[in-house]
Amino acid sequence: MHSVEVEGYGAFTDAVVYPLKERGVCAVVGDNRDDGCSDSNGAGKTTLVMAAMWALTGNSDLRIEGGAGKTLTKTDVVNDYAKTARVRLEGAANGVPFWVERRVSRTKLLGLRYGVGDEERTLADSRLTQAAMDADLGASVAARISFHGQHTVGQLLDANDGALKAALGELVDADTWREAKDLSRKRVAAARKRATALGADASARADYVRRIEQRLHSATAASNDWTARVERNLSRLASEEAGAADALAHSLGAVVVAADALKAASARWDAEEANAAAEAEAASAFLDPRADDDEEETGRRSEFEVDEAAMASRAAALEEDAERARGHARELQGAEAAARAVAAQAHRAVGQYAGSSGADAAAA
């Protein structure tokens, strides 16, 4: 709305124009000078605010008197000091300027005119003009949605279902209302059906997630147990490998000692054998037939026989020592072979176990 002009309307005797364009929210106050006890009551505040509605529809807001509601009549809107009442409203609908002017006496409608843009569209009959205004400007609808009197501001909030439907029916065509209601019902049913399907799908997915989580928990526990077993077995095999390596080192040391003892015994044997050969050569010289003295020969033979017995005894002792050294060497060689076999087996076991645990971990 751009402006409202009133003349002989309500409390306004002379023509008065109230500009409204781009003024935002306006607060209207009044002063009833005809009745000093009434303050602002009856000053015409509501009549002025509802003047635009009266110009568009010919009706005022609902007034409550004696417990009943009624609208202002033509006699009520005409000022006591005037013969007629006139209201002119100027504004724009959807960006197109319009104007409406309504004039009444105390008994009848004297004139109803309106125009849109630069064209006046007043018809010959006031009822046809009002219908054209409703079609071009949505006058009746605007009166329902834009003008709320002080006694009807909460009317729709307190209305029952029938009154609410009747009010909506005045704004929307009945067929359109039914179609919208049927469409909303179908959409609500489809939304509920989809919500049910989505709920079932969400429940199924939640169950699947729970099962996957349980399987993951079991797999994690099994993996941790397998890892612990692998670590224990690797530790045990490493300990066995270290023990086998120590045994091998000890056996190798014993073999070295035995080899040295064998070499020493062999050297002693060679020395004894050389001594025995020398003594044998000396004995052969004594037994030569060229000797002249039989008594001297007999003495030498006795001495040789004594030395030969001692040599045989010493040879037997050396042979026993050599045999014991060889036996000890054989035992040490066997121990060395056994230690090497244990070490090789430990190496293979560690390699196989490590390989199998790696493969299992990769498969997991």
Secondary structure, 3 states (H helix, E strand, C coil): CCEEEEECECCECCCEEEECCCCCCCCCCCCCCCCCCCCCCCCCHHHHHCHHHHHHHCCCCCEEECCEEECCCHHHHECCCCCEEEEEEEEEECCEEEEEEEEEECCCEEEEEEEECCEECCCCCHHHHHHHHHHHHCHHHHHHHHCCCCCCCCHHHHCCHHHHHHHHHHHCCHHHHHHHHHHHHHHHHHHHHHHHHHHHHHHHHHHHHHHHHHHHHHHHHHHHHHHHHHHHHHHHHHHHHHHHHHHHHHHHHHHHHHHHHHHHHHHHHHHHHHHHHHHHHHHHHHCCCCCCCHHHHHHHHHHHHHHHHHHHHHHHHHHHHHHHHHHHHHHHHHHHHHHHHHHHHHHHHHHHHHHHHHHHHHHC
